[in-house]
């Protein structure tokens, strides 16, 4: 986590130095209007806007992951514990029936084969 802070500070320093060097006014076309702004404001404004977008995405992603963790913990709490016998359902309590009877002609025995 510390290396992210160090990289962020280095990036901020490089951006600030680059912005201070470029103080000349530039034209910005806003589709409906053309304005003159100092390049330093444009550089810093774009860097801040990019940081806000990344920050909001990180917050959204963290919220989504926390919600998924909460759902998985709830699912894990409902899962059976290892080593406990599983309960059988009462839907199919009939004993197993043979697939064919002695009268059934579909199954032939080996002794009747030629």
Residue, then its C-alpha position, 0 to 999 in steps of 0.5 A: x500500500x505504501x508503494x501506491x502512495x509513493x507512486x501517487x506522490x511522484x505522479x502528482x509532483x511530475x504533473x505539477x512541474x509539467x503544469x508550472x512549466x506550461x502557463x501559456x493560455x490555450x483555446x479550448x473548444x467546448x462545442x458551443x463556445x471557445x474559451x481561453x484558459x491557462x494550460x496549467x489550469x487545464x492540466x491540473x483540472x484534467x488530472x483531478x477529473x481523472x483522479x475523481x473518476x478512478x476514485x469513484x470507480x474504486x469506491x463502487x468496486x469496493x462496495x460491490x465486493x463487500x456485498x458479494x462477500x456478505x452474500x457468500x458468508x450468508x450462503x456459507x452459514x447455510x451450508x451443511x457442516x462437514x462430517x454431518x450426515x445429510x438428511x434424505x428428502x421425503x419425496x421418494x421413500x418407496x423401496x427400489x423396484x426391480x427394473x424388470x420382472x420374471x414375466x418381462x420379455x424385454x430382458x433375456x437371460x444368458x442361458x436363453x441365448x444361442 
